[in-house]
C-alpha cells in the first residue's frame, strides 16, 4: 500500500492488556527474598461523603526523587479475600518534585471482621496477610502474615497497621 495516497486506513495492532487473573495463576521465576512493597491499613474519615473508610495503602520501599509515581493496581474482591494485583507504576502530574515512595490508597466502606489481603506481582509471586478490622472499637490488627503455597513464591511485601495515619470524625 503506497503511503502517499492511501485508499484505506492502515490497521494498527491492539496492545495487549495485562490481565489480573493471569498474574494470580502465573508461576514466578526463582528469585531471592527482597522487600519491595509495604501494605499498610488505617481508618480515614472522608469529609466529602461524611463517612468513615478503611484504607489499604500500597507503597514502594524505594523512594523516587525526580517524579511522583503512583502504583497502578487492579482489585479482585472474592468474598472475604481482597486481591491487589500490582500492574506497574505511572507518573502523577506534579510540578514540584520531592523525595517520596510511589503509593496508592484503596478505600473501602464496609469491611468488618477478618479479611485476607493478597498482594500479587505480575510475575505471579503472592504475599498475604489476614487483617482483623473492628469499626466499633476503631482497631485494626494483623492476625497473620504468610506466603501462599506456590512454586518459587518469595517474600516481597511487608504488612503493617499505620496508626499515625488514622483520622476520625470530630
Helices and strands as residue ranges (DSSP letters): H 20-25, E 37-46, E 51-64, E 69-78, E 81-91, E 100-108, E 113-120, E 126-134, E 139-146, E 157-161, G 163-165
